[in-house]
Structure formats: C-alpha cells, structure tokens
Amino acid sequence: MAVIVNDSNFEEIVMKSDKPVVLDFWAEWCGPCRMITPIIEEMANEYEGRAVIAKVNVDESNGVAVKYGVRNIPTVIFIKGGNIVDKQVGAAPKATFTAKLDAIL
C-alpha cells in the first residue's frame, strides 16, 4: 500500500529517505487520479523495500504541492536523494511510471 504523505510528515518520509521516492499528487474529485491509483498501489507492492511509493492529497496537504509547483493533477514526481529527477504530469500507462522509477533505482 502506498504511504500517505502530508505537510507534517513530508520531510521524514520523502526528504530523509535512503530509497527513491515516487510521489503521486492527487485529489478525490480528479478522474485521471482515480485512473492511476491502481497503478500506484501495484507499484507500492512490486517495489516494496526498493522504493517508497507515496501519495499526497493536494486538498489536504497543499503545502507540499505548492513547494513543488504542482498545478495539474495527477502529477507524479520521482525523487532521489531529496532531488527531483523526473516527473509525469497527467495519467499514463503503468510502463511509463515503472520505466521512470527503474531508471533511478
């Protein structure tokens, strides 16, 4: 299951992670976000122990979204060593997300 990240635990879960982090910015009302939710959950299981797969609800934790300039959702940001290394804006097939993560593992 994907880790829930919010404004208060962001630093601990994302910035201090020794593994790559996939951060999915989403909202309940967003149709494309709901389309990629099963992909994100599958990745959380498949990459367990090798990467942190996390979700940020932009309606509940907009501080993180503002920090990363997220204006459209879904936006999935790939972070390694505290730095953004890749980004996917909008829904995409699972292969797109896994290819981006595999590239930074």
C-alpha positions, 0 to 999 in steps of 0.5 A: 500500500502506498504511504500517505504523505502530508505537510507534517510528515513530508520531510521524514518520509520523502526528504530523509529517505535512503530509497527513491521516492515516487510521489503521486499528487492527487485529489478525490474529485480528479478522474485521471487520479482515480485512473492511476491509483491502481497503478500506484498501489501495484507499484507500492507492492512490486517495489516494496523495500526498493522504493517508497511509493507515496501519495499526497492529497493536494486538498489536504496537504497543499503545502507540499504541492505548492513547494513543488509547483504542482498545478495539474493533477495527477502529477507524479514526481520521482525523487532521489536523494531529496532531488527531483529527477523526473516527473509525469504530469497527467495519467499514463500507462503503468510502463511509463511510471515503472520505466521512470522509477527503474531508471533511478533505482 
